[in-house]
Amino acid sequence: MKNPKSIGLPLVISIIAISFSAIFVKWSDAPATILSMYRMWFASFFMIPIILKRKEEFRKIGKRDWFLLFFSGLFLALHFALWFGSLKLTTVASSTIILALQPIVALTGGFFLFKERTTKSTLSTMGIAILGAMMIGWGDFGLGKKAILGDILSFLSVITVVGYLLIGQSTVKKISHWVYSFCVFIVAATILTLYNLITDVAFSGYKAHEWGIFILLAIVPTISHVINNWLLNYVNATTISMSILGEPVGATALAVILLGERLVGWQVVGGLLVVLGVLWFLIQQQESLKYKEVS
């Protein structure tokens, strides 16, 4: 693996880009699955010039790899549908802070799938972050049942995006991150299209404002996914997931400025606990990585 400092700038760009995702969703009145579907189709379309230069790589994809790509795309489709749906029901602060639990879910998945070990101190950070997430949910009791449902959808979206990253952790080493991203985006777009067809969700009739948001979603926050898929060549899914720590801060700040959202007291305290817990986790992982490089 490369020195952690070498991935600092890409992670910062990734965090800034993905922080705008929640804002774009809040600006839209379109259904969550429509937002997700057009985001994936437009993102795939914009990648075509790059993919045409790498079309020979598709020959390297075996049957097992196509199987994994399908499930990676399925998990990504579920992630977008669940998280965008969450943002329709609760605040940006609540939804994105719960996404900060992603490193913990990734660590758990890494342990069961790749036998990646952890320590007691790391488990302590998990406890702190989980307590914070519970406090966020408690703060949403004052906002009604819809907000609680939004929190649940946000957490389910965490599980699905970790599945997407864990599959990418092994698959992206066989093909370039460009081809991997393109294939997964196409699968996600197709699955979301089928869902919208089956549930009779309108594909057209949206205002120009909405189409602008579809395109912005396909460009700005999707940059983060491409960067993260590239970084999977050098670090594991847990490390990538830790970059989610910056999203609640960026997205909440943007929501306060651009959307006029306010935070409930319990949510502020809970959010701080989540951020502190995951930050502590990040420091521990970086120290562990440095130790391995020295030894």
VENPEJO-V993367 format. One record per helix or strand. SS is the DSSP state (A for helix, B for strand). FROM is the first residue (numbers start at 1). TO is the last residue. If there is no record, write none. Layout:
# VENPEJO-V993367
{{SS	FROM	TO} {SS	FROM	TO}}
This chain:
# VENPEJO-V993367
{{A	4	27} {A	32	52} {A	55	60} {A	63	87} {A	92	99} {A	102	114} {A	120	143} {A	145	171} {A	177	198} {A	208	231} {A	237	242} {A	245	259} {A	265	294}}
